C-alpha cells in the first residue's frame, strides 16, 4: 500500500477530464450485444472497466486494446455447457450489467466479488430476472449467486431505491429480445441521471425506448446501429479538480465534460456556485476558483458519488452546511455517510447526524489529517482535495485506490501545482 503526503498547495491550470467510467461500462456492454466488431473510442482504462471487459470476455466477447480505443468482438457461442465463473472485483456496475448479459444465454453463470461487493444490493435485479424466466441460486459456497437464462421479454416492477444500475442493466439488454418489454420503477428513484445516461446511449445507437414518469417501454427485436461510440469526459472525476480549485486554487479549468451527455456529478458546479465559488462554464469547459464561500444545503439523491467530496467542501466553510438524501450510499464501497462524517471530523469540522443526513459545521482552515487507512477511492480523492487546503501536511492512503475510477488522479493534481509525493 502506498500513502501520499500532501502539503498545502495553490492550484492553477488546465486539465483534460479523463474518460467517463459510467459511459465506458455502457459502451462495452453495447459492443458485446451488437453482434459485430464495435469500437469504444476514448475508454477509461481503470480497475472497474477492466472488470467489465473481463466479464464480457468470459461470456464470449473478444477484446483488443490500444491507447485510444478498445475493440469489442462479437460474442461467439461456445460448444460447451460448462458453468461460467465471473470475478467482478469490487465493481458494482460490472456485477449488475454482466448479470443481465449472462441471463440472455442458457449457461449457468456464477458470480464472485471482492471487498464489499458481496454485501451490495442485488435482490431487486435478481427478482426481475426471475420474473423474466431466469433461475437464480444463492446457496452455493464461495460465490454470491449463480444464474441461468435465457430470459424473455416481459413486464417487471423494479425497486429503484437502492440503485439505478438495475434498470440500466435491463435497458441495455431488453431491446435485443423478441417482443416488447416494460420496466416499472417503484420506490424512491436514486441516481436518476445515470438512467438518463443509459437512455442517451441507446438513442445514440438507434435503439428506441419510451420513457414515462416512472416507467420505460422497450420495443423488442431491435439492433444497435453504428460501429463505434466515443466516450465523453467524466464529470465525476472532474468534480475533484473543480472543488480543489475552489479550496486551493487560483483557478482550475477542466475541459471535455460535454453537457449534452447526462452526468449526475456535473451537479457539483451548481453546488459550488451556491456555495459562493467562482464558476464559469463554456460548452464542455468549466473553470472554478475561490470566492466568498458560504454554507450550503444539498440533496445528493441524484448524485450520491459527490457525498464525500461535498462533506469536505462543507468542512472548509465556516458555518453549518447540510447534506441530505442518497440513503443508498451506505451500500457503496464503504458506508459513505459514516465515512464522510469521519473525514469531515478529521479535518476539524463538527458533524452531527440528522434524520436526513449530516449537518457539518466547518472551519476557515482545515487541519492536516492522518488517514492512511482509507480504501474507498472516492474517500481517498476527497481527502486529498481537503488536504491541499489544510494548515499542514497530511498523509492519505490507500493511494492505489484511485485506479478504480481516476487512475491518473495523483499525476493530474501534481500537474496543477499540488505538492504531493509517495511515502
Legacy VTK file of the C-alpha trace (Angstrom):
# vtk DataFile Version 3.0
C-alpha trace
ASCII
DATASET POLYDATA
POINTS 423 float
0.000 0.000 0.000
1.233 3.477 -0.895
0.481 6.552 1.216
0.562 10.043 -0.261
1.973 13.040 1.583
0.132 16.196 0.555
1.136 19.695 1.590
-0.892 22.924 1.400
-0.859 23.937 -2.252
-2.038 26.597 -4.654
-3.588 25.038 -7.752
-3.695 26.835 -11.077
-4.046 25.451 -14.562
-5.987 23.396 -17.060
-6.689 19.675 -17.226
-8.477 17.335 -19.590
-11.226 15.326 -17.945
-10.485 11.600 -18.019
-12.975 9.435 -19.926
-16.248 8.639 -18.181
-16.320 5.373 -16.251
-20.118 5.163 -16.492
-20.203 5.614 -20.260
-17.286 3.209 -20.780
-19.194 0.453 -18.951
-22.278 1.084 -21.093
-20.322 1.177 -24.338
-18.598 -2.135 -23.549
-21.941 -3.841 -22.895
-23.421 -2.382 -26.078
-20.387 -3.604 -28.018
-20.922 -7.123 -26.730
-24.586 -7.020 -27.829
-24.157 -5.635 -31.353
-23.114 -8.950 -32.918
-20.289 -7.301 -34.838
-16.980 -5.518 -34.372
-17.547 -2.415 -32.235
-15.072 0.336 -31.348
-15.154 2.098 -27.980
-13.242 5.328 -28.561
-11.511 7.081 -25.651
-12.447 4.479 -22.995
-11.480 4.817 -19.355
-8.853 2.203 -18.563
-9.487 1.564 -14.866
-9.900 -1.346 -12.485
-13.692 -1.243 -12.807
-13.882 -1.009 -16.596
-11.322 -3.795 -16.959
-13.531 -5.909 -14.707
-16.439 -5.369 -17.114
-14.260 -6.231 -20.115
-13.097 -9.440 -18.403
-16.681 -10.393 -17.518
-17.891 -9.892 -21.083
-14.919 -11.865 -22.385
-15.920 -14.742 -20.104
-19.377 -14.514 -21.672
-17.917 -14.932 -25.156
-16.933 -11.494 -26.461
-13.405 -10.735 -27.610
-11.430 -7.602 -26.724
-8.372 -5.837 -28.029
-6.949 -2.639 -26.574
-4.934 0.235 -27.949
-4.025 3.587 -26.438
-7.119 5.337 -27.781
-9.758 2.657 -28.283
-10.955 -0.796 -27.294
-12.382 -3.152 -29.902
-15.201 -5.448 -28.809
-15.656 -8.509 -30.993
-18.976 -10.315 -31.466
-19.993 -12.844 -28.854
-19.370 -16.367 -30.118
-21.386 -19.353 -28.919
-19.226 -21.899 -27.124
-19.680 -25.586 -27.699
-19.942 -26.451 -24.034
-22.496 -26.387 -21.279
-19.910 -25.946 -18.554
-20.598 -23.293 -15.926
-19.040 -19.835 -16.391
-17.373 -18.179 -13.393
-17.075 -14.385 -13.374
-14.990 -12.381 -10.919
-16.330 -8.812 -10.736
-13.712 -7.451 -8.336
-15.251 -4.534 -6.429
-17.266 -3.188 -9.360
-20.998 -2.964 -8.726
-21.615 -1.854 -12.305
-19.818 -4.935 -13.638
-21.911 -7.208 -11.415
-25.258 -5.682 -12.406
-24.547 -5.302 -16.133
-22.847 -8.681 -16.596
-25.666 -10.450 -14.739
-28.216 -9.350 -17.327
-25.915 -10.140 -20.263
-25.340 -13.606 -18.787
-29.100 -14.083 -18.389
-29.541 -13.709 -22.154
-27.890 -17.108 -22.573
-28.625 -20.573 -21.263
-25.365 -21.410 -19.465
-25.150 -21.320 -15.687
-23.031 -18.342 -14.622
-21.605 -17.970 -11.138
-20.661 -14.501 -9.889
-17.902 -13.644 -7.430
-16.792 -10.346 -5.910
-14.262 -8.890 -3.510
-14.284 -6.146 -0.885
-17.829 -5.082 -0.020
-19.282 -6.201 -3.353
-20.928 -9.362 -1.919
-22.812 -7.098 0.522
-24.110 -4.682 -2.085
-27.782 -4.889 -3.136
-28.750 -7.266 -5.947
-32.171 -8.530 -4.820
-34.395 -6.292 -6.983
-32.471 -7.128 -10.159
-32.344 -10.870 -9.473
-36.086 -10.939 -8.762
-36.737 -9.114 -12.035
-34.611 -11.641 -13.922
-36.591 -14.470 -12.325
-39.847 -12.862 -13.480
-38.379 -12.804 -16.997
-37.525 -16.502 -16.852
-34.073 -16.845 -15.293
-33.296 -19.157 -12.396
-31.174 -17.852 -9.514
-29.375 -19.893 -6.871
-27.818 -18.015 -3.949
-26.852 -21.060 -1.883
-23.511 -22.048 -3.421
-20.379 -21.712 -1.310
-17.744 -19.221 -2.412
-19.979 -17.194 -4.694
-22.655 -14.524 -4.448
-25.123 -16.360 -6.706
-25.459 -18.476 -9.817
-27.977 -17.649 -12.540
-29.129 -19.322 -15.711
-31.207 -17.914 -18.553
-32.416 -17.380 -21.083
-34.699 -14.542 -20.135
-37.596 -13.449 -22.325
-39.224 -10.078 -22.866
-41.923 -9.065 -20.423
-43.094 -6.641 -17.765
-41.265 -6.171 -14.474
-41.624 -3.993 -11.394
-38.233 -2.864 -10.130
-37.383 -1.281 -6.785
-35.252 1.742 -7.721
-34.457 2.877 -4.181
-31.104 1.079 -3.873
-29.522 1.535 -7.304
-30.322 2.858 -10.753
-27.990 0.224 -12.236
-30.702 -2.452 -12.027
-32.853 -0.594 -14.545
-29.870 0.445 -16.674
-28.723 -3.167 -16.989
-32.156 -4.266 -18.197
-32.493 -1.309 -20.562
-29.265 -2.256 -22.329
-30.311 -5.873 -22.919
-34.109 -5.971 -23.336
-34.234 -4.269 -26.770
-32.387 -7.243 -28.276
-35.094 -9.762 -27.215
-38.141 -10.665 -29.332
-41.259 -8.964 -28.001
-41.825 -5.719 -26.148
-40.832 -5.147 -22.524
-41.772 -2.700 -19.814
-39.886 -1.682 -16.689
-41.962 -0.005 -13.990
-39.973 1.656 -11.188
-41.230 1.615 -7.612
-39.847 3.309 -4.516
-37.685 6.427 -4.427
-35.674 6.684 -7.640
-31.992 7.217 -6.809
-29.171 8.251 -9.148
-31.687 9.135 -11.861
-29.186 10.925 -14.165
-27.481 7.554 -14.689
-30.739 6.251 -16.184
-30.774 9.275 -18.456
-27.209 8.404 -19.473
-28.285 4.876 -20.388
-31.196 6.129 -22.473
-28.860 8.603 -24.213
-26.538 5.749 -25.228
-29.471 3.704 -26.523
-30.799 6.550 -28.624
-27.355 7.492 -29.944
-27.056 3.959 -31.305
-30.515 3.787 -32.841
-32.426 1.927 -30.126
-35.921 3.167 -29.325
-37.207 3.429 -25.775
-40.205 5.361 -24.499
-39.739 6.954 -21.097
-42.679 7.598 -18.796
-42.747 9.239 -15.413
-41.731 6.014 -13.639
-41.558 3.533 -16.479
-39.755 2.534 -19.658
-41.413 0.870 -22.645
-38.847 -1.043 -24.716
-39.847 -2.360 -28.151
-38.266 -5.741 -28.888
-36.282 -7.214 -31.788
-34.109 -4.114 -32.090
-30.467 -3.980 -33.135
-27.826 -1.493 -32.093
-26.727 0.608 -35.059
-23.324 2.061 -35.691
-19.895 0.595 -35.120
-18.393 2.980 -32.594
-19.091 5.051 -29.511
-16.906 7.931 -28.312
-16.805 8.141 -24.512
-17.238 11.698 -23.153
-15.144 13.204 -20.375
-16.061 12.287 -16.823
-17.854 14.791 -14.597
-17.313 12.523 -11.573
-13.533 12.801 -11.880
-13.622 16.473 -12.864
-15.577 17.225 -9.673
-12.471 16.656 -7.513
-10.462 19.105 -9.597
-13.216 21.721 -9.533
-13.577 21.545 -5.742
-9.789 21.728 -5.450
-9.987 24.921 -7.491
-12.491 26.375 -5.032
-10.481 25.412 -1.942
-6.843 25.654 -3.057
-6.824 27.352 -6.404
-6.119 30.475 -8.310
-8.477 28.655 -10.671
-8.754 25.192 -12.169
-10.149 24.614 -15.652
-11.342 21.188 -16.772
-12.102 20.506 -20.420
-14.082 17.756 -22.076
-17.220 17.310 -19.930
-19.824 17.643 -22.680
-23.156 18.802 -21.185
-25.038 17.046 -23.983
-24.346 13.725 -22.253
-26.209 13.411 -18.922
-23.880 13.038 -15.941
-25.014 13.118 -12.337
-21.881 14.658 -10.919
-21.918 17.723 -13.124
-24.241 18.913 -10.321
-21.095 19.845 -8.391
-20.831 23.027 -10.482
-24.251 24.282 -9.344
-23.419 23.291 -5.770
-20.127 25.213 -5.898
-21.897 28.269 -7.311
-24.454 28.153 -4.483
-21.577 27.899 -2.020
-20.035 31.102 -3.395
-17.215 29.735 -5.560
-16.395 31.473 -8.836
-17.779 29.169 -11.534
-17.621 29.798 -15.256
-18.981 27.339 -17.843
-18.481 27.473 -21.593
-19.639 24.439 -23.535
-17.590 21.429 -22.455
-15.223 23.519 -20.320
-15.714 24.774 -16.776
-13.420 26.863 -14.591
-13.698 27.083 -10.814
-11.837 29.434 -8.498
-12.183 30.541 -4.899
-14.832 33.016 -3.884
-16.577 34.136 -0.722
-17.523 30.612 0.296
-20.660 30.230 2.370
-22.592 27.305 3.891
-24.893 25.340 1.622
-27.538 22.635 1.626
-27.520 19.791 -0.873
-29.796 16.824 -1.541
-27.486 14.271 -3.159
-30.036 11.582 -4.044
-29.391 12.094 -7.761
-25.595 12.375 -7.399
-24.559 10.144 -4.490
-20.901 9.873 -5.512
-20.483 13.538 -4.561
-21.294 12.875 -0.892
-17.719 12.600 0.486
-16.494 15.492 -1.661
-19.403 17.703 -0.579
-18.574 16.776 3.019
-15.005 18.017 2.604
-16.238 21.226 0.966
-18.622 21.786 3.887
-15.803 21.177 6.387
-13.796 24.001 4.778
-16.588 26.608 5.041
-17.291 28.396 8.354
-20.905 27.910 9.348
-23.231 24.944 9.072
-23.927 23.077 5.835
-26.396 20.245 5.372
-26.092 17.088 3.279
-29.261 15.070 2.742
-30.707 12.319 0.584
-28.829 9.445 -1.055
-29.747 6.785 1.522
-28.147 4.109 -0.677
-24.602 5.437 -0.113
-24.291 3.198 2.931
-24.055 0.266 0.459
-21.182 1.599 -1.634
-17.504 0.551 -1.400
-17.785 1.820 2.153
-20.572 3.247 4.274
-20.042 6.652 2.710
-22.297 8.528 5.095
-20.338 7.319 8.124
-17.008 7.755 6.328
-17.902 11.276 5.185
-18.638 12.182 8.809
-15.327 10.679 9.876
-13.464 12.558 7.141
-15.033 15.931 7.957
-14.276 15.461 11.663
-10.665 14.596 10.853
-10.334 17.957 9.098
-11.656 19.678 12.231
-15.349 20.125 11.427
-18.124 19.409 13.895
-20.513 16.827 12.464
-23.958 15.825 13.611
-26.078 13.021 12.208
-29.585 14.185 11.335
-32.732 12.353 10.284
-31.956 13.078 6.633
-28.160 13.109 6.541
-25.305 15.141 8.007
-25.032 18.622 9.498
-21.431 19.860 9.128
-20.100 22.934 10.914
-16.964 23.877 9.032
-13.911 25.965 9.860
-11.934 28.556 7.938
-8.737 26.470 7.897
-8.734 22.703 7.720
-6.331 20.912 9.994
-3.988 18.296 8.484
-5.073 14.672 8.670
-3.510 11.244 9.153
-5.730 8.869 7.171
-3.515 6.142 5.719
-6.260 3.536 6.162
-8.729 4.883 3.578
-9.527 2.305 0.889
-12.639 3.721 -0.841
-11.480 5.565 -3.966
-13.934 8.425 -3.515
-12.908 8.916 0.113
-9.228 8.921 -0.855
-9.706 11.560 -3.566
-11.980 13.703 -1.378
-9.427 13.599 1.450
-6.687 14.626 -0.968
-8.677 17.671 -2.084
-9.179 18.757 1.520
-5.510 18.190 2.330
-4.480 20.762 -0.274
-6.289 23.436 1.766
-5.110 22.280 5.206
-2.713 24.139 7.507
-0.007 21.465 7.318
0.986 18.248 5.597
-1.420 15.296 5.519
-0.897 11.579 4.928
-3.581 9.818 2.901
-3.902 6.240 1.635
-4.559 3.835 0.046
-3.147 5.770 -2.914
-3.733 2.889 -5.357
-7.488 3.027 -4.717
-7.839 5.766 -7.344
-7.213 3.176 -10.072
-10.863 2.186 -9.657
-12.129 5.348 -11.359
-9.427 8.029 -11.928
-6.088 6.243 -12.479
-4.095 9.437 -13.159
-5.565 11.405 -10.262
-2.255 11.994 -8.473
-0.397 12.968 -11.645
-3.189 15.398 -12.567
-3.028 17.099 -9.154
0.741 17.482 -9.423
0.443 18.970 -12.924
-1.927 21.586 -11.490
0.575 22.541 -8.792
-0.136 20.202 -5.886
2.711 19.321 -3.550
2.194 15.587 -3.424
4.570 12.649 -3.168
4.525 8.980 -2.271
5.824 7.948 1.155
LINES 1 424
423 0 1 2 3 4 5 6 7 8 9 10 11 12 13 14 15 16 17 18 19 20 21 22 23 24 25 26 27 28 29 30 31 32 33 34 35 36 37 38 39 40 41 42 43 44 45 46 47 48 49 50 51 52 53 54 55 56 57 58 59 60 61 62 63 64 65 66 67 68 69 70 71 72 73 74 75 76 77 78 79 80 81 82 83 84 85 86 87 88 89 90 91 92 93 94 95 96 97 98 99 100 101 102 103 104 105 106 107 108 109 110 111 112 113 114 115 116 117 118 119 120 121 122 123 124 125 126 127 128 129 130 131 132 133 134 135 136 137 138 139 140 141 142 143 144 145 146 147 148 149 150 151 152 153 154 155 156 157 158 159 160 161 162 163 164 165 166 167 168 169 170 171 172 173 174 175 176 177 178 179 180 181 182 183 184 185 186 187 188 189 190 191 192 193 194 195 196 197 198 199 200 201 202 203 204 205 206 207 208 209 210 211 212 213 214 215 216 217 218 219 220 221 222 223 224 225 226 227 228 229 230 231 232 233 234 235 236 237 238 239 240 241 242 243 244 245 246 247 248 249 250 251 252 253 254 255 256 257 258 259 260 261 262 263 264 265 266 267 268 269 270 271 272 273 274 275 276 277 278 279 280 281 282 283 284 285 286 287 288 289 290 291 292 293 294 295 296 297 298 299 300 301 302 303 304 305 306 307 308 309 310 311 312 313 314 315 316 317 318 319 320 321 322 323 324 325 326 327 328 329 330 331 332 333 334 335 336 337 338 339 340 341 342 343 344 345 346 347 348 349 350 351 352 353 354 355 356 357 358 359 360 361 362 363 364 365 366 367 368 369 370 371 372 373 374 375 376 377 378 379 380 381 382 383 384 385 386 387 388 389 390 391 392 393 394 395 396 397 398 399 400 401 402 403 404 405 406 407 408 409 410 411 412 413 414 415 416 417 418 419 420 421 422
